């Protein structure tokens, strides 16, 4: 079951979902942006991005635990500001992360919560893909969410810190679970480092 905006806010109040900082305002105010849609909440872009650099090396994605370090060592970091946003050029790939830290505690009773991060249609219509193939945020997750972004459009897309970049959809998980944290659990950088 997908949670409605009211149920998302109830889960925040109960501590079954943590979004820090909490998206505000919780209700639309005339002429003001509200991050809550009917069944999703917007997340914003953090100011730091990583731009993987071309080279003769390769990625071995089967080597568990080393991928974040390898990506970090082969990427250039940029800090976005309002005065210096990042121009994401057509066919360019970068890693970013959400400004918000997400937590899906498993010690608050059942049903447990999971989430999916999805792009926003207003960004997609410009050709911006915000994540690839890995939208699932598992129960027990703690940390910001990495954004694997590519510009598939014909024009440069300007990325600004704090811009609404993605939306989080919250779902209930039926039944008991056991934890199996990923190599990215507790990440704090776009590359996945803790």
N, C-alpha and C positions, 0 to 999 in steps of 0.2 A: 504494500500500500504506500502510495506517495503522500507525504504530508502536505496539507494546505498551508497557506501563509499563517493562519491563526494557530495551527498545530505546530508549525516551526517555532513560533514565538512561545507557545506553551512548553515545548521541549527545551528552549533556551531558559525559561524560568525555572524548570525542574532540574536543570543541570544535566539532562540527558544529551544535550548538544551544547557545545561551547563554540562561539565564534568571537574571537578577540582581536581587535576591538569589535564590539557588537554593531552591526549595521543599523543606522538610524536615519530618519525617523521610522518608527514602527507603522505609522499610518500616513497616508497621503495628506499633505497640507497644500492648499491652493498655490499653484505655481512652483512648488518645491519638489525636488526629486525624492522618490521613495524607493529604497532598494528591494522591497518585497513585492513580488508578483503573486499571482494566485496560488502558485505551488513551487516557488523558487525564491532564492534570495541572491542578490548580486554580490559578487566579490570584486575587490579592486586590485590593481597592479601595484606591486611593491616597486620601490625606486631602483633596485639593483637588478641588472640582467647579465646573463652570460652569453657571449657570442662564440660558438664553437668555430675554430679556425681550420681551414683546409690544410692537409699535409699528407705525407706518405704513410702515416700510421694507420692502424685499423682499430676498431672496437671489437672486443670479444665479449659479447653480452652474456656468455655462459659463465664467465669468471665472477662468481658471487662475491660481493663485498668490495670489489675494486673499481667498479664502474664510476661511482661519483668522483673518486680521486683522479681517474684517467680523464674524465670529461673536464674537471676543473683545471687540470694541467694543460689542456689543449684549448682552453677558452680564454677570450679576452673579456674582462669585466667592465661594465659601464654603470655609472650612477646617473639616473635620470633626474632632472630638475624641471621646474616649470619653464625656466629660461632655456634649458637644453634638453628637449625631449629626444627620443631616439627615432630616427627615420628608418623604419623597416622597409627595405626595398623589395621589389618583386622577386620571388623565389628564394628569399633569404630566410634562414632558420635561426631562431634564438631560444634560449631558455629564460623564463622569468619565474616569478612565484607570486602567490597572493599576498597582499598586505595582511590579510587576516590569518590568524592561527586557528585551525579547526581541531576540535577534540570530540570524539565519539566514545564517551566512557562506557565501559561494560559492567561497571559496578553500581549502576543506578536502576537495576531491575530490567525486566523484559517487557515488551519486545525491545531488543537492541536496535540501534539505529545504524544505518549505512548511508552513504551519499553518492551522488554522481556529480561530477563537475562537467558542465557543458558550456560551449561558446554562446555568445549572444548573437541573435540574428542581425542586429544592426552592425556588428563587426564583421560577421560572415558575408554580408552583402557587399562589403568592400574587398573581400577575398582573404580576410584574416581567419586562419584556423588557430584556435586557442589551445587545443590539446589533440593528441593523436591516440587513438586506441586504448587509452588507459584512464577512463573516466571514473572508475570505482574507488571510493574512499571506504575502507573496511572498518567494521566495528573495532574499537580499540585504538584507532588512529589518533596521533597527536602531532601537530605541526602545521606549517603552512603547506599549500598545495603547489606543486611545480606545474608550470604552464609550458608546454612544448608548442611554440608558436611558429607559424610560417605564413608568409604573405603569398598567396596564390593569385592575387589580383594583378591588374596591369599598372596600378599606381602605387607609389610609396604610401605607407600607412604610418602616421605619427603616433608614437606611444608616449603617453604622459604618466608620471607617477600619480597614483591615486585614481586613475580613470577606471570606471566600471568595465571589467574585462571578461568576466565569466559569470555563470550562475550556478548555484549549488541547489541540487534537488535532493531532498531527504526522504529516505525510505525506511520502512520497518523490516526487520529480519525476524522471521518466525523460527522458534526453536532455540535450543541451547547451542553454544558455540565453544570452541577452544581457540586460543590466540595463536597466531603464526605470523609474527611481525615481518614485514618486508625489509630489505636492505635500506630502504629509504625512511623507515620509521624514525621520527624525531628529527627529520631534516630541517635545516634552517637556511640553506642556500639553494639557488636555482638548480645547481648540479646534483643536489641530494646529500650534501655533507651535513653532519650534525653540528 
